[in-house]
Amino acid sequence: MTEKALGPDIENPRLREVREAYAAMTRTKQMYGGIVMVVFVALMASGFMLADSRNAGGFWDGILNIFIFPGEVLSEAAGKATLLPGLMVKFFPSLIETINIAAASTLVGALLAIVLSLLSTRGLARFPRLIPVFRRMMDISRAVPEIVIALVLIFILGSGPVPAMIAIAFHTSGALGKLFSEVNENASMKPIEGLQSVGANWTQRMLLGVIPQVAPNWLSYALLRFEINIRASAILGFVGAGGIGYDLKNAFSWGLGRYDEVAAIFILLFLTIVFFDQLSSHYRNKLVGKT
């Protein structure tokens, strides 16, 4: 009875050592976390100060003027509100060109991504030893920004929608290829093994055993990428790659007096992105719901 009463007050030496070691480890972890946070804040502050010193205008002086340009655009658009519908009709063909660039580049990029993903997935690859090669190919295509590829192609091919389509498709193949390969890794191997047992070749195993399993998720990711590519194709228009972005650049270049065109283009882009966002979200939810 006495031992039970004294038991809770008498701590096991081994247990005490474990608690002290855990407390020491926690303090060390907190100390290292604090040091990393201090270093991170110092690097951010020094990087900001360096960038601000090399900027053409000071950040703190310019930040006060951040609403001046939007105010000019909105005031001119409000004064010419009756002209906006006509301007939207005027720039609608350029918007169609932008959507066509995004659609074509998404289709080409998705087809390349399918091939790369199947060749770089363990257990499915036609050439297992070349898996690292195909993975590095996808890494390279993802690492190079679309605008860099477009600038190089514009220098070679001249301005127009073709450089934009190639640049976006190249980047899309790597981005979707990575996502597709992750989906492929979750595919069941039983249909593939069954097809292999009856003598099906690699292409037949992929078409009949893998693609039916992963197609809904592939389409879901492709639709999401299509939304991104619409914005990318509009941005590439600023470097002469065609589409509505090129018209937006010209409207900006003319400055005050043409801001009604800027407003009309922004409205078109906003409505387009919202429309395709809602449309692709609807179909993505239906596709994922079927799996």
Residue pairs with C-beta under 8 A, 6 or more apart in sequence:
48 59
52 58
52 59
52 60
72 256
72 259
73 259
73 262
73 263
74 263
76 256
76 257
76 259
76 260
76 263
77 84
77 259
77 260
77 262
77 263
77 264
79 260
80 260
83 260
84 260
84 263
84 264
84 267
87 260
87 261
87 264
88 264
88 267
88 268
90 264
91 244
91 247
91 261
91 264
91 265
91 268
92 268
94 243
94 244
94 246
94 247
95 243
95 244
95 268
95 269
95 272
97 161
97 242
97 243
97 244
98 230
98 233
98 234
98 237
98 242
98 243
98 244
98 245
99 230
99 233
99 272
100 161
101 161
101 164
101 165
101 168
101 229
101 233
101 236
101 241
101 242
101 243
102 168
102 226
102 229
102 230
102 232
102 233
103 226
104 165
104 169
105 164
105 165
105 166
105 167
105 168
105 169
105 172
105 229
105 233
106 168
106 169
106 172
106 222
106 225
106 226
106 229
108 165
108 169
108 172
108 173
109 168
109 169
109 170
109 171
109 172
109 173
109 175
109 176
109 225
109 229
110 172
110 173
110 176
110 218
110 222
110 225
112 169
112 172
112 173
112 177
113 138
113 172
113 173
113 174
113 175
113 176
113 177
113 179
113 180
114 180
114 218
116 134
116 137
116 138
116 173
116 174
116 177
116 180
116 181
117 176
117 177
117 178
117 180
117 181
117 183
117 184
118 124
118 125
118 126
118 184
118 206
118 210
119 125
119 126
119 127
119 130
119 131
119 134
120 131
120 134
120 135
120 138
120 177
120 181
121 131
121 181
121 184
121 185
122 128
122 131
122 185
123 185
123 189
124 184
124 187
124 192
124 206
124 210
125 131
125 134
126 202
135 181
137 174
138 173
138 174
138 177
138 178
138 181
139 174
140 174
141 170
141 171
141 173
141 174
141 175
141 177
142 171
142 174
142 175
142 178
143 174
144 170
144 171
145 171
146 164
146 167
146 168
146 170
146 171
146 232
146 235
146 236
147 167
147 235
147 236
147 239
149 163
149 166
149 167
149 170
149 171
150 163
150 164
150 167
150 236
150 239
150 241
151 239
153 162
153 163
153 166
153 167
154 163
154 239
154 240
154 241
157 163
159 240
159 241
159 242
160 241
160 242
161 241
161 242
161 243
163 236
163 241
164 233
164 236
164 237
164 241
164 242
164 243
167 236
167 241
168 229
168 232
168 233
168 236
171 232
172 225
172 229
175 225
176 221
176 222
176 225
179 221
180 214
180 218
180 221
183 214
183 217
183 218
183 221
184 210
184 214
186 214
187 210
187 213
187 214
188 213
191 208
191 209
191 210
191 213
192 205
192 209
192 210
194 209
195 204
195 205
195 208
195 209
196 205
200 208
200 209
216 287
216 288
216 290
216 291
217 287
217 288
217 291
219 283
219 284
219 287
220 284
220 287
220 288
223 280
223 283
223 284
223 287
224 280
224 284
226 276
226 280
227 273
227 276
227 277
227 280
230 272
230 273
230 276
231 273
233 241
233 243
233 245
234 243
234 244
234 245
234 248
234 269
235 245
236 243
236 245
237 243
237 244
237 245
237 246
237 247
237 248
237 249
238 245
238 246
238 248
238 249
240 246
244 265
244 268
244 269
247 261
247 265
248 262
248 265
248 266
251 258
251 259
251 261
251 262
251 265
252 262
